[in-house]
Amino acid sequence: MDKVRKTFDKWAENGRAELMELEHGKNVSKFLDSISFDSKFTFLDVGCGNGWVVRKIANNPNCKKAIGIDKSKKMIIQAKKKDGSKKEKYIHADIESWKHNGKFNFIFSMESLYYAYSIEKALKKIYRLLSPGGQFFCGTDFYTDNKATVRWADIMKIQMHLHSKKEWKEFFKNAGFEVRAKHIRDLKNRKKWKRDYGTLFIIGTKPK
Ligand SMILES: C[S@@+](CC[C@H](N)C(=O)[O-])C[C@H]1O[C@@H](n2cnc3c(N)ncnc32)[C@H](O)[C@@H]1O
């Protein structure tokens, strides 16, 4: 079985999905709260884990539909157990091979894209799934500039593509996106890297 899927199936069973929710929650919420979802929109979370971001977004009155996909079947089972509203939907699929006809206004992904076999292919797919003018928010704590996180790949023992902020921006440009980046820092966190570097969000906009 795919090692990434196997790892996150285990995490879904041993409570680490909820730990990720705790660990990522503050910076992700700070980032998402800075986005004005001011007209009706559809939303996709790639690598949704237990679905906590999908649930948060589905609470927004302008949200018409929020879908979470994850290649770990057990993460999807956890997400379905917790789902709160009819706007939410969880699907066991990987972004590369997921068959979907509709388009989204916003696509989000936190700490997931660097596990893809090919970031380039995953980004092309995400680009196709966006409506013109749509945006992709890609959050990562694992990037070369954030030196304290670089050793995570040795600990995880699964494929994790490590790139710098500059390289991430290049990937987005090559996929056709207009791109900018934003660091969300947690100045009171006991972890130094969270204070100094924080979560890097690459924001890709599909031109109209
Ligand atoms: C580190 S967890 C993050 C989960 C969630 N975004 C969060 O912040 O709590 C990464 C998740 O991405 C999923 N994942 C990894 N590669 C994927 C892919 N190519 N397509 C869909 N899901 C993927 C994993 O199964 C895992 O649940």
The ligand as an ORCA input file, in Angstrom:
! r2SCAN-3c Opt
* xyz 0 1
  C      -0.131     16.328      7.584
  S      -1.762     15.805      7.186
  C      -2.661     17.340      7.229
  C      -4.143     17.128      7.397
  C      -4.962     18.422      7.497
  N      -4.791     19.254      6.327
  C      -4.611     19.176      8.752
  O      -4.000     20.257      8.658
  O      -4.955     18.702      9.842
  C      -1.646     15.484      5.443
  C      -2.899     14.833      4.868
  O      -2.836     14.892      3.432
  C      -3.269     13.659      2.901
  N      -2.649     13.539      1.572
  C      -1.341     13.422      1.287
  N      -1.142     13.375     -0.040
  C      -2.369     13.484     -0.613
  C      -2.832     13.498     -1.978
  N      -1.976     13.385     -2.973
  N      -4.159     13.638     -2.210
  C      -5.035     13.734     -1.157
  N      -4.649     13.701      0.139
  C      -3.337     13.590      0.413
  C      -2.804     12.630      3.922
  O      -3.502     11.409      3.825
  C      -3.045     13.356      5.225
  O      -4.311     13.110      5.773
*
